[in-house]
Amino acid sequence: MGMKKVSIIMVNYNGATYVGKKDLKEAIESFLKTDYSNFEFIFVDNRSQDESVNIAKKVFKKYPHVKTKIIVNEKNLGFAGGCNIGIKHAEGEYICLVNNDDKALDSNWLTELMKVLESDDTIGAVFGKKLKWNNPSEVDARGLTMNPAGLMQQTDLEDKINECLVWQTPVLFRKRLVKEIGGFFDNDYVILNDDTDSSIRIWLVGYKIIYVPTSIVLHKRSATMKNLPVEFVAFHGRKNTIQTLIKNYETLNFIKWLPVTLSIYGCAIVYYLIIKRWDQVKATIKAILWNITNLRKIMQKRKIIQRNVRKVSDNIIFRHMKPFKPLEILRGGKIWPR
C-alpha cells in the first residue's frame, strides 16, 4: 500500500494583521516543507479584511509541486466553522488541522504524527507539542485537560507518548472519524472549547487521544484571540463550556456538574459587578441566556450524541480530568480577571 494522503487545513482570519505578514508567511511555509510527501494544503479564509489570501497565494507559487486550495468564506465562520468547510473540501483519507499562529519546527512534524496514529486502531487523534514562538526553549503546551465542571487547564504530561483528554493543533485524525463522532466541530461553538467538545466525543466513541512530543510547533499564543473584543471571547468560551456539559455528559453527571458550573458563573457575575468589569458581566449573562434560549437545539444534539456516538461511560474521560478544587478556581485568573 502507498502512502496515505493527508489534507492539511489552516483556518485564517486577518492573519496578516493579527499574526503578522512575515509570521503568517513563515507559518504556511513551515507546514508545506513537511517531509511527508502525499498531502494537500487547504487555506480556509474567514473573510479577512487584510492581505492574508494574497500572502497564501504568493507562498503557494513557491511550491508548485504541492496541491493547494484557497477557500474564502462569505463570512467569518470562526475556527470551528472554517475547519468544517475545509474538511468538506478535503480529498485526503487523513485530516490534519493546523493554526495560522503555529510554525512547524522540523520537517518531520507530520511523519511523526502519522507514525503514531497508524500504529494503533484504537487511537482516534494525535497531536503535537507546542513551544513558545519567541522562546523555543520554553514549553507552551502539551495538550489540555479540564475539571468535571468544564473549566480548562494545561496538562502536566511528561515528554513521552501519552494519553491526553483534549487535543491541540496540529491534530491529525482519520477522515472517517468525522462521521463517527457526529461531525468534527459543532458550528455553534465559533471559537474556544470546540476542541474540548470534539475531544470528549472522540473518547465517548471509544478512541484515545495521544500526545506526540516528537512533532513540534512554535506557537504565537492568542495571536488572533487577543485582538478580538473581550466580551466576544468570554461569551463564546462560557457558552461553550455550558453546552459541552449538557451535550456530552451522562444524565447523572450532567445533573451533578451543570449546577456547579452555573454557580461558578453566578459568583463570577457578582465579582465582575463589584470590580465594574461590565464586559465580563454581559458576556457571562449572555452565555447563560444563550444556552437557555437554545436549550431545545442543544438537547437535540445531546440525544444524538448519547444514542449514536456514546459507546463508553463518562468514567473513561473523567480519569483524564483534573479533580475539582474550589480553591484553585478562586485563584484562577481566567475566571476572575482584574
SULDANOR-V414129 format. One line per field, one symbol per residue. ss: DSSP state (H for helix, E for strand, C for the rest). psi: psi as a letter, one per 30 degrees, with the letter a starting at -180 (. if undefined). burial: b if it has 16 or more other ideal C-beta (glycine too) atoms within 10 Angstrom, else e. A space follows every 10 residues. Layout:
ss: ???
psi: ???
burial: ???
This chain:
ss: CCCCCEEEEE EECCHHHHHH HHHHHHHHHH HHCCCCCCEE EEEEECCCCC CHHHHHHHHH HCCCCCEEEE EECCCCCHHH HHHHHHHHHC CCCEEEEEEC CEEECCCCHH HHHHHHHCCC CCEEEEEEEE EECCEEEEEE ECCEEEECCC CEEECCCCCC CEECCECCCC EEEECHHHHH CCCCCCHHHC CCCHHHHHHH HHHHCCCEEE EEEEEEEEEC CCCCHHHCCH HHHHHHHHHH HHHHHHHHCC HHHHHHHHHH HHHHHHHHHH HHHHHCCHHH HHHHHHHHHH HHHCHHHHHH HHHHHHHHHC CCCCHHHHCC CECCCHHHHH CCCCCCCC
psi: klkkkkjkkk kkjheeeeek eeeeeeeeee ffgkfjfill kkjjkhhlga geeeeeeeee ffiffkklkk kjlfljglee eeeeeeeefk flfkkjkllf gkkkelfgee eeeeeeeffk ffkelllakk lkegiffkke khllallffg kklklhklil klkleklllk kklkefeeee ghkekjffed lkgeeeeeee eeeffgllkk kjffjklkki kheeefflke eeeeeeeeee eefeeeefll eeeeeefeee eeeeeeeeee eeeeghieee eeeeeeeeee eefgeeeeee eeeeeeefek fllfeeeffg lkljjeeeef fjfeeik.
burial: eeeebbbbbb bbbbbbbbbe eebbbbbbeb bbebebeebb bbbbbbebeb bbbebbeebb eeeeebbbbe bebeebbbbb bbbbbbbeeb ebebbbbbbb bbbbbeebbb bbbbebbeee eebbbbbbbb bebeeeeebb bbbbbbbbbb bbbebebeee eeebbbbbbb bbbbbebbeb bbbbbbebbb bbbbbbbbbb bbbbbebbbb bbbbbbbbbb eebbeeeeee bebbbbbbbb bbbbbbbbbe eebbeebbeb beebbeebbe bbeeeebebb bbbbbbbbeb beeeeeebee bbeebbeebb eeebeebeeb bbeeeeeebe eeeebbee
